[in-house]
Amino acid sequence: MELIYKMVNGHVEAYDRSGAFCFSADTMQEAMAEGAGRAA
C-alpha cells in the first residue's frame, strides 16, 4: 500500500492514495516503520 505522510502539528499523519487517514506517529521514522509493517 502506498502511503502519503504529512507533518501536522508536530506529528506525522499517514493517508492512503484516496486520502483516507490511516494512522499517526510521533516521528517520520515511526511512521515509516508502521507503514512498512502494514505493507507486509
RACOR-V450893 format. One record per pair of residues at least 12 apart in sequence whose ideal C-beta (glycine too) atoms are under 6 Angstrom apart, sorted by sequence separation. I is the first residue (numbers start at 1). GAP is how many residues later the second one is. If there is no record, write none. Layout:
I:GAP
I:GAP
This chain:
11:13
12:13
2:15
11:15
12:16
14:17
12:19
14:21
5:26
3:32
1:38
